[in-house]
């Protein structure tokens, strides 16, 4: 190429500067890094073009020779790889010697190149397109390469006619089984289903962990249960300021609604909007609203509205998103599909969110646009602007420069222009981020019309009563030509746009016009889906991240809870004093946390929920002192160090949690401020791994209390100050600086955590592992059957240690040894000595050492729940459930009038509140709680009366204690089992119950409906005895670990009042009616763990756990299992 020295001057009119090339090959293509447009010298390959006016077609080469560009349009360049390269804005100049590829425009399309030994290879999405080699000093595209020498091409690019994949994309990348099901049902017309390989967009957007477990119960009608959840805030703020969305999903049909919000506080208004719409459409009323414990659902305004409408609010316990699984899964599906569609499109990231309204933007200069052209190494600008700037406009400076082959450049001139004050208006679609709601609403639209495993029909069919029409669906993000409403004769009749969604209130589609930078509605257009699919997956970097914010779902710290507590109400099939057996899988808090977690929403003590509330309220001085003490503890323990946040790392949020600690009578004695990390923003495998941490079971604590009463052991209590700060982290975790205590010299730095902190997912586990390590150094051994109970034996000296997160019970027979343990713990951790145990986990401990007596009571907690449900002044009941009463589903309300009346009844909340008392100290209400808990979905008046009777009974017996005594007899365990035959009127199942006592005091109990239908009374009793035997095996093993109950060397006696069941258990006589898994009891008896014995019915103390009894009999059995009143003489 010869380049003559030329004088650069500013032309009178805008044009395209070129350097003439001495090249002879007429059909070859050259890559030019300085060219701003593509140029072609022949018409073959143009798919569409338009003729330029003469006044716009004058071009000049370097020496000033004029050239004429006749046409401009789109050119399809066939490559040796088998792919087609689409070149937009390609100029047709017939007398050009070479064709020119603008590499700048290719880069804008997502292409990149690799240079290897004088060869440039061009790729997109890791797919090879073409190569260029130097010819006479210019890199020329070789269009004659053998295809076998090219890299493997994605199968997706060549299968344009694959209707299966086409519908997969049209349906928002739903899974293959859904597409196949729609095809079988006739929704997609007729074509052969062809399974396709993994979709790269799906792999990019849908990678996930294992799903949550399915829910046990489902709604039986529309609007019976509505699941809701708020998602956000998102880092990409939508046009109009939207940062959140809220979903409402019908449990029966899985039909869902999505609303965009600017703030979480709009949740109530969005719910009212949703409620009015769906109730008017369906003529039904919402019965239950299931949500998490986000503050947006706990406002007084929301609560009062639900109460007025008779809607029962079902709040899931903190840290248990599985219990709100429908909403959690819906949010995940929505975001997965949005990510996937964004991965498959060329639209900017911002298109994943926008309000429903049409958005319009101004162009940079209106009709006088800035032009940017470059050919053969010259880059230039032709700037036009309004001659008279308007007020309140910003000044922007543009430079005109010339660049030679991308190596050097110099300015020709610069000019300032005045334009409107708007970044989005000035820079157009490149910097605008307003459209993410279209993708979100499109996904919601599709999900309502797509099959789901949860229901047999599509959600649309169940909701609307007719099959959906999905023939109008198109691939989101594809190009489309839309006819202009009005057009001039010489201008194109249509505009090239992008399809971005389906309007809710009108027939048609949403289209985005990048030229005019607006979204509009049109009835139809020409969709270029095949071209869109053949171009391959674009694989945009999609980052739909929820950012940290203040006042999100509160971080609950059950490990430091000492106050009276109330459990969460959820449908339960059985009531038991122990928790479900812990499996080896990693999971969140088990049900035994239930009572403590749900107490966090209690507002009785007027505790602040944020830092701002704490420092601005009437008790700000106390809370500020509490926060200073917490921060001092952080400094003393060297919990973190300030550092810069490493690249590609994310700092978790932080929050202050405030709690007033009370004594056993409910009096506030301590203001506690806890700094917690927002662990819900952590990522598994990056800043945490395993999370499981054991916690002492209530039954273990009762067993040790019974042993302490018999042997008159010491029971001391200690509390670990900031227990979790002692845990050691193995991962790199970064946290924002504490609110109100930021370092003024380093405000932009973050805290690199050196030790565990409350709120982190691994915090409890880290603390437990560290405590386990240190306590074993002192000679303690962990129980094999209860990992939070430690034992230490030295001759006749016995010492037990019970750990319930940060509460410690020390039990033993030697005071100096216990003092040594205290000293050791104080050297290892910051401890608070609470002296003799008097109040733990909301349970009052009464003790009379002279009589070797211990009593456990929850009178303060019962007073609280009575007041909560306005039963504190009710009549006092004598028994928890009337003798002869039968509850069934036939008593559930049927008429709309009865249903509306029952909606205002806090049935589920009352059941949940009673539940915790039953689990801790009240076996006498186990049967009544188990029965009434089965009707939480649709309780009737008889069911509510039964619940109130339980509360009335608790009011009369609130001062009753669960008593453990010493005696001269040998300490021993006794079990009782019983069953009631087919007492459930709904499914004719029987009910089991068992009780285990340790020297007369009840340590274990359970009342539950049997899993199978028994054919006889004998079989029902045999099943109940088998359940009791399995519990006895654990009890015998645990007591053997403690080494103080010598009687467990012999089989534990289990008394049953059915002779046939006793005979079946003792002798393996097969019978066609005794077919079930419960024959395990025979093996248990055979190896000497238990012994089954016959007892008279009137002496079977498990009888109250299977049926309601008359007052005299109920009181007699309650007294027999240790439920007694205590006074000063006791």
ROMIMAR-285345 format. One record per residue (C-alpha): x negated, y negated, z. Coordinates in steps of 0.2 Angstrom, whole numbers, plus 2048, in hexadecimal, padded with zeros to 3 digits. Example, Ala and Ser with C-alpha at 12.3 -4.5 7.8 and 13.67 -1.06 7.14 Angstrom:
// residues 2
7C2816827;7BC805824;
//
This chain:
// residues 1130
800800800;7F97EF7FB;7FD7E0806;7F97CF7FF;7F67C180B;8067B780B;80C7A7814;81A7AA820;82879D81F;83979B825;84579E817;854793813;8607A1814;8607B181E;8597C0815;84F7D0817;83C7CF816;8337DE80E;8227E3809;8217EB7F8;81A7FC7F8;8108047EA;8188157EB;81D8207DD;82982D7E4;83A8277E1;8448337ED;8398347FC;83D82C80D;830822817;83181F82A;82F80D82E;82E808841;8307F683D;8407F7832;8507F2839;85B7FB82C;85B80A820;85880780E;85C813800;8598127ED;86781D7E7;87A81F7EA;87A8327EC;87D8367FE;887826803;89782C80B;89E81B80C;89880A807;89D7F8803;8977EC7F6;88E7DD7FC;8927CB7F6;8847C37EC;8817B67F9;87D7C3805;8737CF7FB;8637C47F7;8547CD7FE;8417C97FC;8317D37FC;8217CD803;81C7C37F4;82D7BB7F3;8347C67E5;8477C67E7;8507D77E8;8627DA7E8;86B7E67F5;87B7EB7ED;8837F57FA;8837FA80C;88B80A814;88881B81C;87C827814;87B83A818;869840816;868853815;85885A81E;84E86A81B;85486F82D;866871827;86B862830;873852829;86C84182F;87983482F;87282382B;87E81482F;87B802827;870809819;86D7FD80B;86D8027F9;85F7F97EF;85E8027DE;84D7FB7D9;8448007EA;83680C7E7;8388167F7;846819803;844813815;84981A826;84980E834;842816843;84980984F;85B80E849;85782084B;85181D85D;862814860;86A82485B;86082E868;85283585D;840836863;83083C85B;82184685F;810843857;805851853;7F5851847;7FB84483B;80D84B83B;81D843843;82A84F848;83B84784C;84784E859;85884B861;85E855871;84F86086F;85586585D;84986384F;84F858840;841854834;82E851833;82484382A;812844824;80783681E;80783380B;7FD825804;7FD81D816;80F81F819;81882C823;824834817;83284081B;82F851812;84085780C;839867804;834870814;838883815;846885822;83D894829;83088882F;83C87D839;84087F84B;850889850;85F87E84E;86E87F85A;87C88A854;88887C859;88287184B;88687D83D;897883843;8A187483E;8B087F83A;8B188884B;8C2884851;8BF88C862;8B1880866;8BB87185E;8C987486A;8BD877879;8B7865876;8C985E872;8CE865883;8C185C88D;8B586B88D;8C0876897;8BA888899;8BC89588B;8C989F894;8D5890894;8D288E882;8D68A087E;8E58A0889;8EC890880;8E989986F;8F28A8875;90189E87B;90289586A;8FD88486F;8EE882863;8F6889853;8EE89884B;8DC89C849;8D08AA84E;8C98A885F;8B68A885E;8AC8A886E;89E89B86D;88D899876;88B88F885;89087D882;881872887;88C86488D;895870898;88487689F;87F8648A2;88F85E8AA;89786D8B3;8888768BD;88F8798CE;88E8838DE;8998918E3;8AC88B8E5;8B588A8F5;8C08988FB;8D28988F5;8E0892901;8EB89F909;8FC896907;90388E8F8;9128828F6;92288A8EF;92987A8E7;92486A8DE;91E85C8EA;91E8688F9;90C8658FC;9028568F4;8EF8578F5;8E68478F4;8D48408F5;8CA8318F1;8BA8328E7;8AD8248E6;8A68178E7;89C81A8D7;88D8118D1;89580C8C1;8A27FF8C5;8B07FF8B8;8B87F08B0;8C37E78BC;8B87EC8CB;8BE7FE8CC;8B28098D7;8BD8178DD;8CB8238D7;8D882C8E1;8E083C8DC;8F18448E0;8F38568DC;9038608DE;9008718E7;90E87A8DE;90A8758CC;8F986E8CD;8FF85F8C4;8F48508C8;8F383D8C8;8E48328C8;8E48208CD;8D58148CC;8D18088DB;8C67FA8DF;8C67FE8F1;8CA80D8FC;8D7802905;8E28038F5;8E58158F9;8F6812902;8FC8078F3;8F78148E7;9008228F1;9108178F1;90F8158DF;90D8288DC;91A82C8E9;9278218E0;9238278CF;92383A8D3;93283A8DE;93D8308D2;93783C8C4;93A84C8CD;9488488D8;93F8508E7;9358498F6;92384C8FB;92285790B;91085890F;90184D90B;8F185690D;8E184C90E;8D084B916;8CD83F925;8C783091B;8CC820923;8D781B914;8E382991A;8E382492C;8E981292C;8F880E936;900808926;8FE81991E;90482292E;913818930;91881A91E;91682D91F;92082D92F;92E823927;92F82E918;92E83E922;91E84391A;91384E924;901849923;8F5858924;8E3852927;8D585E925;8C785F933;8B785692F;8A9860927;8B686C91F;8BA86690D;8BF87890A;8CF875913;8D3867906;8CD8728F8;8D986E8EB;8D485B8EB;8C285F8EC;8C386B8DE;8CD85F8D3;8C08518D6;8B285D8D1;8BC8628C2;8BF8508BD;8AD84B8BF;8A785B8B7;8B18588A7;8AD8458A7;89B8498A8;89C85689A;8A684B88E;89983D891;88B84988E;89384D87D;89683B878;88C82D872;89782087C;88E81788A;88F81D89C;89B8108A1;8A9818897;8AC8248A5;8B78178AE;8C48098AA;8D58038AF;8E48078A5;8E57F689D;8DD7F288C;8CC7E988D;8C67DD881;8B57D4880;8AE7C5877;8A17C886A;8907C086C;8937B285F;8A47B6859;8A37B7846;8927AF846;8887BF84C;8767C084F;86E7CB841;85F7D5844;8567DD834;8457E4831;83D7ED822;82C7F381E;8247ED82E;82D7DC82F;8397D983D;8437C983C;8527C0843;85E7B583A;8677AA848;8777A1845;880798853;88D78B855;886779852;88E772861;88C77B872;89B77B87E;89B777890;89778589E;88E78F892;87D797895;86D79588B;8657A4882;8557A3879;8527AE86A;8417B0861;83F7B484F;82F7BE84C;8277C883F;81F7D9843;8137E2837;8167F5838;8197F584A;8077F084F;8077DE851;8137CF850;8147BD850;8227B0853;8297A6845;83579B84F;84179B85E;851793861;85D791870;86F79486F;87D79187B;88A79F87F;8977A388B;8937A889D;8957BB89C;8887C889B;8947D4894;89A7C8887;8887C3882;8817D5880;8917DD87B;8937F087C;8817F3880;8827EC892;8957EE895;89A7FB8A2;8AD7FA8A3;8B480A89C;8B28198A8;8C481B8AC;8C982089A;8BF83089B;8C68338AD;8D88318A7;8D583B898;8CF84A8A3;8DE8488AE;8E984889F;8E1858898;8E18618A9;8F485F8AB;8F686889A;8E987689C;8EB8878A4;8E588A8B6;8E28998C0;8EC8928CE;8FD8938C5;90489E8B7;90A8908AC;90287F8A8;9048728B5;90D8688A8;91A8768A5;91D8778B8;91E8648BA;9288608AA;9328708A7;92C871895;91C87788C;90F869888;90B864877;8F8863875;8F6862862;8F3850864;8E385286E;8D384D867;8C084E86C;8BC840878;8AF834872;8B083985F;8B082C851;8C082784A;8C581B83C;8D4810841;8DE806835;8DF7F3838;8F07EC83C;8EC7DE82F;8DE7DE823;8D77D2816;8D67D8804;8C37D9803;8C07DF815;8C17F281A;8D27F881F;8CC80282E;8BF80083C;8B380D842;8B8810854;8B681D862;8C482886A;8C482587D;8D582B884;8E882D884;8F481F88A;900824898;90E818893;90E818880;90B824872;8FA82386A;8E882386E;8DB818876;8CE81286A;8BE80886D;8B87FC860;8A57F9863;8A57EB856;8B27E185F;8AE7E9870;8C07ED875;8CB7FB879;8DC7FC871;8EB80786E;8EF80E85D;8FB81C857;8EF82584D;8DE825843;8D2830839;8C983A846;8B7840841;8B684F84D;8AD85A841;89F84D83F;89F84A851;89C85C855;89085F847;88485284E;88185D85D;88285986F;87B848873;87784C885;87983A88C;87183989E;8818398A8;87F8348BA;8908338C2;88A8308D4;89482B8E3;88A81D8EC;88981B8FF;89480F907;89A80A919;8A9810921;8AB820917;8B183091F;8AB82F931;89C83A936;8A2844945;89684B952;89E85995B;88E85D963;88F84E96F;8A284F972;8A7850984;8B8849984;8C9851984;8CC857972;8DA85C967;8D9869959;8DE867947;8EE86E941;8ED87A933;8F888992E;8F2898938;8F78AB937;8F08B0948;8EA8A9958;8DB8AF961;8CF8AA96F;8C08AE964;8BB8A7954;8BA8B0943;8AA8BB942;89C8B193B;8958B792A;8848B5923;8898A8916;885896919;89488D91E;89A87D928;8A187C939;8AC88B93E;8BD88A946;8B6889957;8B1877953;8C387394F;8C986C960;8BA860961;8BA85A94F;8CC85494E;8CB84B95E;8C083E955;8D083594D;8D783295E;8D881F961;8DD820973;8CC818979;8CC80A96B;8BB80F965;8B3805956;8B180E946;8A480393E;8957F8944;89F7E8940;8AD7ED94B;8A17F1959;8977E1959;8A77D6957;8B37DE964;8B67DB976;8AA7E897B;89C7E396F;88F7E197E;8917F3983;8907F9971;8817EF96D;8787F697D;87D807977;876805966;8667FE96D;86480D978;867818969;85980F95F;84D81096E;85082396E;84C82395B;83C81995E;83782496D;839834963;83182D953;83F832948;83A829939;82D81E930;831810924;82B813912;83080F900;83C81A8F9;8338268EC;8398268DA;8478328D6;84B8338E9;85B82E8F1;85E827903;86C82D90C;878821915;87981E928;887819933;88A815945;89682094F;89D81995F;8A482496D;8AA82097F;8A682F98A;8B2833998;8B383E9A7;8BF84C9AB;8CC83F9B0;8CB8359A0;8C18269A7;8B481E99C;8A381F9A3;89781D994;897813984;88E81E977;887818966;88082595B;87782294B;87B82F93E;87683392C;88383591F;87F84791B;88D84990F;882840902;87484D904;8708598F5;86E86B8F8;85D8718F4;8558608F4;857858905;85F86790E;86087A90D;86888591A;87587D926;87C88B931;87A888943;882893951;88C88C95F;89189596F;8A289D96F;8AF89997B;8B28AB980;89F8AC984;8A189D990;8B08A5999;8A68B699B;8988AD9A3;8A48A39AE;8AC8B39B4;89B8BB9B8;8968AB9C1;8A58AC9CC;8A28BE9D0;8908BC9D5;8928AA9DB;8848A49CF;87F8929CD;8868899BE;87D8799B9;88086E9AB;8748649A0;875859991;868856984;86684497F;86684296C;86485496A;863854957;854848957;84A85795D;84C86194E;83E862941;84285F92F;839869921;84085F913;83D84D90E;84C843913;84D830911;85B82591A;860813919;85A808927;867807936;8747FA934;8707EB93F;85E7F1942;8567EE932;8447EA932;8437D792C;8327DA925;8367E991B;8497E7917;8477F1907;83E80090E;847810914;84581C922;83C82C91E;84383892B;835842935;84284A940;85484F93F;862843942;875844945;87F846936;87284F92B;878860924;86986992C;86985F93C;87286C947;86887A940;857871942;85C86D954;86187F958;852886950;84787B95A;85087E96A;84F891967;83C88F965;839885975;84588F981;83D89F97B;82C898981;833898992;8378AA992;8498AA98D;8508B7980;85E8B3974;86D8BF976;86F8CA966;8828C8967;8848B696C;8768AB964;87989C970;8778A6980;8668A9987;8618B4995;8518B59A0;84E8C39AD;8418C49BA;8438D29C7;8548CE9CF;8548BC9C8;8618B99BB;8628AA9B0;86E8A69A2;86E897996;87D89298B;87A88597D;88987D975;880871969;879864976;88286A986;879877990;87F88299E;87288A9AA;8798999B4;86F8A39C0;86C8AA9D1;85C8A19D5;85B88E9D8;84888C9D6;8498959C6;85788A9C0;84D87B9C5;83E8819BB;8498839AC;84F8729AF;83D86B9B0;8388759A0;84786E996;84385C99C;83185E996;837864986;846858983;84E84998A;85A850995;86984A9A0;86B8549B0;87E8559B3;87D85F9C3;88986D9C6;8948709B8;8A58689B9;8AB8639A8;8A686A997;8AE86B986;8BD86298D;8C087099A;8C086C9AD;8B68789B8;8BC87A9C9;8B28849D6;8B488B9E7;8A38939EC;8A989A9FC;8B78A49F4;8AC8A89E4;8B98A09D9;8B88969C9;8C788E9C0;8C88879AF;8D587A9AB;8DA86E99D;8E78639A6;8E08539A0;8E085998E;8F285F990;8F884E997;8F0846987;8F985197B;90A84F985;90883D983;90483E971;91484796D;91E83D979;92284C984;919845994;92A84199B;934850994;93C85E99F;93086B9A5;93187C99D;92F88D9A7;929898998;921894988;92E89D97D;93F8A2982;9428B5984;94B8BC975;9488AE969;9448B2957;93C8A694B;93D8A9938;93C8A0927;94F8A1926;94F893933;945887928;94F878921;95787B910;96286B90E;95985B909;961853918;95985F924;94885F91B;94884C91C;94B84C92F;93D859932;93084F928;92F843936;92B851943;918852947;919865947;90886A940;8FF85D94B;90886495B;903876957;8F1871954;8F0868964;8F787696E;8EB882965;8DB87B96E;8E387D97F;8E788F97B;8D6893974;8CD88D984;8D8891993;8EA89598F;8ED8A798A;8FE8A5991;90489B981;8FA8A6974;90A8AF96E;91589F96C;907896963;9048A4957;9168A6953;91A893951;90A890947;91189A938;91E88D934;91487D931;91887C91F;92B87A921;93087A933;94287A938;94B873947;949884951;93788494E;934873954;93F877964;933886967;92487A966;92B86E972;92F87C97E;91C88097E;91886E982;92586E990;91E87E997;90C876996;91386799F;9198729AD;90987C9AE;8FC8709A9;8F38729BA;8F28849B8;8E088B9B8;8D889A9AF;8D18A29BF;8C28AD9C1;8BE8B59D2;8B18BF9DB;8B68CF9E4;8AE8DE9EE;8B38E99DF;8A68ED9D1;8A78E09C3;8AF8E89B4;8B88E59A4;8CA8EA9A1;8D48E9990;8E68E998C;8EE8EB97B;9008EA976;90B8E8966;91D8E3962;9248EE954;92A8E4944;92E8D494E;92B8C993F;93C8C6936;9348C0926;9298CE922;92C8DB92F;91A8DC935;9168E0947;90C8D5953;8FC8DA95D;8F58D396D;8E78D7978;8DF8D1988;8CE8D4991;8CB8D09A3;8BB8CF9AD;8C08D39BF;8D28CC9BC;8CD8BC9B3;8D18BC9A0;8C28BA995;8C98BF984;8DA8BF97C;8E38BF96B;8F48BF964;8F78C2951;9028C9944;8FC8D993D;8F58DA92C;8FF8EA927;9118EF929;9128FD936;91E90B934;92190E946;91E908957;91091495A;90790E94A;9098FB950;9028FF961;8F4909959;8EF8FA94E;8EF8EF95D;8E48FB967;8D88FC958;8D68E9958;8D38E996A;8C68F7969;8BC8ED95C;8BB8DE968;8B68E9976;8A78EF96D;8A08DD96B;8A58DA97E;89B8E9983;88C8E5979;88C8D397F;88E8D8992;8808E5990;8758D798A;8788CD99A;8738DC9A5;87E8D79B4;88E8E19B0;8898F39B4;89A8FA9B0;8988F799D;88C90699D;89D90F99E;8AB90E991;8B68FF992;8C8904996;8D68FE98B;8E7900991;8F5904985;908907989;90C91297A;90892597D;90892996A;8FB91B967;8F0921975;8F193396E;8EC92E95D;8DD924963;8D793396E;8DA941961;8D793F94E;8E794794A;8EB942938;8FD93C933;904936923;90A92692C;8F9922934;8F191D924;8E690E927;8D590792B;8D890693E;8D2918941;8C190F945;8C8910957;8C5922957;8B2920953;8B1912961;8B891E96D;8AE92C967;89D92396A;8A391E97C;8A690B97A;8B890B980;8C4917988;8D7916983;8E3918992;8F6918994;8FE90A99F;9109069A3;9188F9998;91C8EE9A7;90A8EE9AD;9038EA99C;8FD8D899D;8FB8D798A;90E8D7989;9108C4989;9048C3979;9118CD96E;9228C7973;92B8B997E;92F8BF98F;93B8BA99D;9348AE9AA;9318BA9B8;9288C69AD;91E8B99A4;9188B19B4;9138C19BB;9088C69AC;9018B49AC;8FC8B69BE;8F48C79BA;8E98C09AD;8E28B29B8;8EE8A49B4;8F189C9C5;8F388C9CE;8E58869DA;8E687A9E9;8DA8759F6;8DC8859FF;8D88909F0;
//
